[in-house]
Amino acid sequence: MSVRQSFGFPLSVDVGTDVGRIRDNNEDSYGTAWLEDGSLFVIVADGMGGHEAGEVASSLAVRVVEDVIREDPDADPRDRLYNALLEANQAILEEGASSGTRGMGTTAICAILKGNQAYIGQVGDSRSYLFRRGHKMWRTTDHTRVQMLVDEGKLSEEQARHHPEAGMLTRALGHARMADGQPLVPQVLEDPLILDQGDTLLLCTDGLHDLVDDHEIARIAAGKSGDRAISDLIKTACDRGGHDNITIAVINAGSKIADYDPAFQPPHADPRPMDEGGTNDDDYQTFDLGGGAGHLHAPTVAPEAWDDTPPAQAAPAPVPQPTARIIIPKKEEAEKKGGKTGLIIGVVVTLLLLVFGGLGCAVGGVVLAYVLNG
């Protein structure tokens, strides 16, 4: 695609999608738009829910997020991304309720680029990468059960790739709450990524990164145009099984992706508490990306993982049933106890009269029991 100037910085964007080798339909969606102020907006979404539900969810997310992003071009891009993802979540919830489609949902990875500044928003395991000179500079962190285990040091990155729970998300659009029961919180970069000339921002669904390692993505794409890189990456994923839909967006700071430079050594992310970075919010941590690359918000307390479609061998957890209780006020309880006592006395008197006084007296006993019972 042709290069356009955004706040004096050259940007180009290409997008491609493929159904893969296993699926019958493509539940991924994407969107790109040049905004009124000269910013570039890009989004990639990976729908889930089966049949047409995933496709509906992902396309709805793309449409709603773009509409909200366009509403107030003067607002802070971070606020626009955050609010847009929340509104998309609500729209999918309402669509699922009206259509009766339980489990409809989607991931979303989106970006607003204002010149060389890239603002990133994310829900789920669709990713964003920053590549420089054929090397990975940075990428988003997946909202998955397996990523939690990696963060806790319980799994290596290699083990995580082949883990049976690799596809279990901890948050997704179309689900009101995250895995820990808290309301959905989109993840948005605190500071923008700063692109150099020749840098590449790549957004993709897990159909790519499940099958192609991060360093491979960087090397395969290096030195190519955006559309050629997308074609080669999709082919690589399909050659390795193509088990899912594959969608890739490539945003270049220039006309093509920079060549691979074996001498270049990218800096490594250095996790540190956010309060050391000048903020008072103790509920989050940041990742110092170096070189003006910004900070990535991430909850320090990882949520429990959930999955709307658990493996067949996993027995569903029993749903606790509430215990029925009837609470009787003290006054009423005393009255009821008195009534029961009267009834017992009446019955006893009736039996005695039947034995000693005949039928007529028995009738009187019944009347007495009725009176005592109130």
Secondary structure, 3 states (H helix, E strand, C coil): CCCEEECCEEEEEEEEEECCCCCCCCCEEEEEEECCCCCEEEEEEEEECCCCHHHHHHHHHHHHHHHHHHHCCCCCHHHHHHHHHHHHHHHHHHHHHHHCCCCCEECEEEEEEECCEEEEEEECCCEEEEEECCEEEEECCCCEHHHHHHHCCCCCHHHHHCCCCCCCECCCECCCECCCCCECCCEEECCCEECCCCCEEEEECHHHHCCCCHHHHHHHHCCCCHHHHHHHHHHHHHHCCCCCCEEEEEEECCCCCCCCCCCCCCCCCEEEEHHHHCCCCCCEEEEECCCCCCCECEECCCCCCCCCCCCCCCCCCCCCCCCCCCCCCHHHHHHHHHHHHHHHHHHHHHHHHHHHCHHHHHHHHHHHHHHHCC
